[in-house]
Amino acid sequence: MLPVYPSRVGQTLHVREGSWSGPGAGGTVAGMDELLADVAVLGETPRILVACGFEGALAHLGEDRALPESSEALNVLLALPGTVVAVVSDRPPEEMSELMFLSGSKGGLRMIRPEDVGSLRVGVDSALVIDVDPASLEALRDGDLAVLVDADADRDADRDDRTDTGDGPHRVVDAEDVVVVLEELVGVRWRRLLVTGHATSGVPLSDPGAPPAPPRARSAGR
C-alpha cells in the first residue's frame, strides 16, 4: 500500500520509492510550481482524463521505452475510479503495450491517436493532456490543463507564451518533468480518497464494492 499522506499539503508522491517530498520537488522548468498548483486543482475533479503522449513525454525522444516512473504513475491512476488514462501515439496499440511498464491494470489503458483525444474528453469533467504534439491539445476545453513538452523550453527564465490570464499551455522540458507532473496528480487523487473517505466515484472506501487500493510501486532499480 502507499505511504500515509503527510499532514503538510503540497507534497509530491514518488510512486516507485513509496515516499513523499516537498512542494515542487524535482520540478526544473520555470513555472513548475504554478503547473503543479494547477494539477492539484484538476486532481479534485470527480472524473478526469489523463492523456500522455508516448514519444517525448512518457519516453525520452529517440527512446523506445517509457520511463518506469511514468508507467508506475499511470498504473496507480488506472487503479483509481473516475480516472480515464490514455497514451497518445501513432504507433500500433500492440506495439505500445509492449513499450509500457504496466501491471494488471494494463487492460484499462486506452491507446489513441492525437485526433482521438476529443472523443475521450466528452465523457469526463476535465482533462490533463501532456504531449510534444500541439495537435493533442486542441480538443481541450476551459478548465482543462494542457502541458506541452518542449525541449527548447527555458528551465530558468519566465515563460512568455502564457498570457496574464493563464491562456496557452504550460511547458515542460522532457520526460523527467512529466514524471513530476504525473506523480503530483497521483498524490492529489490518492490523498482525496484518504481525506474524504470516499473513492473519486463517490463509493465509500468501506463499501464491499469499492475498488482495491492502488498497488505499491515495484522496488526494481531504475
N, C-alpha and C positions, 0 to 999 in steps of 0.2 A: 504494500500500500504506500501511498505518497506521504511524505512527512507532514506533520501538523503545520498549518499555516501560521506564521508568526503574528504576534499582536500588532506589530507596526505594519501599516499598509504600504503598498507600493513596492512590494518585494517581487522579485522575479524567480520563478521555479525553473531549475535546471533539471530536466526530467531524467537524464542519464545518470547524474550524480545523486539524485534524490535529495537535493538541497536547495535552499533559498539564498538570494543575495540582495543587496540594497538596490534602491531605485536607479534605473539606467545602467545597471551593471552590464558590461560587455558592449554597450552601445558606443559606436565610434563615429558615426556620421553626425554632422551638425544637425541639431533639431531632433535627436533621438529621444530626448526626454519628452518633447511635445508629441512625438509619434506614439510613444508608449502610453502617454496620458490618454490619447485618443483610443488606443487599443483597450485600455481599461474601461472606458465608457462603452465601447462597442461590445465588450465581453459580457455586459449585463443584459444585453438584448436576449429575449427568450429564444428566438430562432434565428440562427445566423448561418451564412455561407462563408466558408474559408476556402478560397481557391488560390493555389500557388502554381506558378509556372515551374516547370522542371529545369530547363536549361537556364542557368544563371541565377536562379532563385533557390531551388532546393539543392541543386548541384552547381558547383563552380563551372563557369564557362569552359568548355573543352573537356569536361569530365563526364563520364557515363554513369556515375553512381551518385545518388543523393547523399548529402551529409547524414550520418547516423543520427545526429541530434535533431535534425529536421524530421526525419522519419519517426523518431520516438515521439516528438511533439504531435505529429499527425495521428499516431497510434492512440495517444491519450484523448485527443479531440474526437476521434472516431468513436471512442467508448462513451462519450458524453451525449446525453439526449439533447435534442434541439440544435444539433450541430451537423451541418452538411459539409463534408470535406471533399475537395476535388483537386486533382493535379491537371494542370493545363499544358498540353503539348500536342504537336502534330504527329508525334510518333504513334505507332500502333499500341492499343491498350495492353496487349500481351507483352510487348517489349517493356512498357513502362512498369508493369507488375514485377518484372524481374530486376528492375533497377532500383526499387524501393525496399528499404529495410522495414517491412511491416510484418506484424504478427497475425493473430487470429482475427483482428479487426479488418483485415485486408478486403473482405468481401463487401464492406460498406463504402469503400473508396470509389469515387467517380473519376473516370478518365475522360477528359473533354478537350475540345479544341478551343482556341481563343474566342471564336464566334459563338460558342455554345454557353458562355458564362451567363448570358441573359436569360436563358431558359431555366437555369437553376436559381437565378436571383428571384424569379417570380414566386417561388414557394416559401420564402423566408422573410424575416422582418428587416434584416440589414446584412451587409456583406463586407468581408475583408478580402481584397484581391491583391496579390503580390506577383509581379511579373516583370520581365525585361521588355516585353512587348506591350506598347501602349494600347494596342487593339483589345487586349483582355480587359482593360479598364473602362471601355466605352459604355458598357451596359450598366454601370453603377448609377445609383440614384442619390438624392440628397440624404445625408446621414450615413452613407456608406464610407468605407475607408479604402482609398487607393494608395498602393505603395509601388513605386517604380524602382526597379533595381537598375542602377546606373553606375557603371564602373568609373565614369568621369565625375561623379558627384564629389564635391569638396568635403573632406572629413572635418575641416576646421572652420571654414568660412560660413557665414549665414547664407541660407538658400534664398534666391531671389525669384524663383519660379512660382512661389505661392504668394498670393496677394494678402493684404492685411485681414481680409475676411476668411482666410484659410482655404481659398479655392486652389485647385490643382493638386496633383498627387504629392504625397510625401516621397522622399527619395532616400534610398539606402545604397550602399556601395556594392555589396556582394552577398554571397550565400551565408556568410558568418553573421552578417547583420540580420538576415532573415531569421536565423535561429533565435536571436534575441527577441524579435517580434513574436514569433510563434510561442516561445516559452512564456512570454508575458501573458499572452492570451490564455494559454493553458492554466497559468496560475490564477488569473482572474475568474475563469469559469469554474475551476475546481474550488476556489475559495467561496464562490457563490453558493455552491452546494453545501459546504461546511457551515457557513454562516447562517443561511436561511433554513437549512434542514430539508430543503426540497430540491429535487432534480430540476434541471432547466425546464422540463416539460410540465412541471407542477406536480409531479408524483412524489409524495413524501418518501424520504430515504428509508423509513421503517416499513414501507409498503412491501409486501412479498413480491409484488410485480415490478419493483424498482430495479433498474439495471445495476449490475455489479460495479464496484468502484474501479476506476481506471487502474490497469496493471502498473506495477513499478517498472521503471526502465531497466533494460538489460544492463548488466555490470561489465560487459565486454569492454576491452580497452578501445580507445579511439583509434 
